[in-house]
């Protein structure tokens, strides 16, 4: 499992440098920047002392959707409770959820928002699940670099146990989301409907065995759905 740390519109070069240093320290190297050039500033290089290669290899994207299109599973980190998600998981709970996924996901994105305003509701909704760091006191809150260090520390000890029988070599979670989208479409349930959003959000807590079962179950339902003759239940969504 590869983990990508995604920074959305970071403003301060020092924070990006601190993020790179945190990732290098905890054994990660995949950094993605959305709509910002802060990682190119000299201050970022200075703060990232010993981890400048992480900044050099960082990839830039214009939009969050572009930065996550190749990922199987994404986690939005946020302090504020957004109405688009019903459940919020601590970093340790995120680690436990990822450990249960086995071979169903291979590329995971941990998404961090702007220093002052965090992620928008739309950006939180774009991700599969939302995560929040439990704080004893809401003020002063953790800064961006501290938050990234905490997630990197917790996720550095992920231990993946795979089921003996694998449905597909990779991308099963992503394929399942695409298959369920087809199922909802066949039932005339809009992506903006509450049922659709909640169902997609709860996919994040499924174990590898659950995902295997739901693949088969959704395929069977698609065969029975209206206009099922025009739907390929084996579609991977790729």
Residue, then its C-alpha position, 0 to 999 in steps of 0.5 A: x500500500x502506497x500512501x500519498x500526502x496531499x496538501x490543498x493550497x498551502x500558503x506558507x512555504x515553511x509549512x510545506x517544508x515541515x511537511x516534507x521533513x515529517x514525511x521523510x522522518x516517518x519513511x514516506x516520500x509521496x507529496x502532492x501539492x494542489x494549486x500552490x507553488x509554496x514548495x518551490x520557495x527557498x524557505x520551504x527548502x530551508x525548513x525541509x533540511x534533510x528532506x529536500x528530495x521530498x520537495x523536489x519530487x513533489x507533484x503539482x496539480x491544479x485541482x484536488x480531483x486531478x491529484x486523486x484520480x489515480x488513488x483507490x481511497x482518500x481521507x479528508x482531514x478536518x477540524x470542523x465537522x462538515x455536513x457532508x459526512x456523518x462519521x469522523x475517524x481519528x488517525x488511529x481509526x484510519x490506520x485500523x480501517x486501512x489495515x482491514x482493506x488488504x489487497x482491495x486498495x493499493x494507493x491511498x491519499x491523505x488530504x490536508x486543507x488550507x492553513x486558515x480555512x481547511x478543506x471546503x465541504x465539497x472537498x471533504x465530500x470528494x474524499x471517501x471518509x473524513x478524519x479529525x484529530x481529537x484535541x483536549x482543547x480546541x485552541x490553540x489548534x495543531x498547525x499543518x506541519x504538526x498534523x501531517x507529522x501525527x498522521x505520518x507517525x500513526x500510518x507508518x506502522x500499518x500492518x496489512x493482512x491479506x485474504x487468501x483469495x484475492x478477487x482482483x490484483x488491485x483497484x477493487x475498492x475503486x471498481x466497487x465504487x464505480x459498480x455501485x454508482x451504476x447500480x444507483x443510476x439504474x435505480x434512478x438515485x441521484x449522486x446528490x441524494x442522501x442515500x447515495x452519499x451515505x452508502x458511498x461513505x460507509x464503503x470506507x469501513x468495509x473489510x477486504x472480505x466485505x468488499x469481495x462479497x459486495x462486488x458479487x452482490x452488486x453484480x447480481x443486483x445489476x443483472x436484475x436492475x431496470x435496463x440491466x441488459x445495458x449494464x456491465x456488472x463486471x465493469x471496473x470503472x477504469 
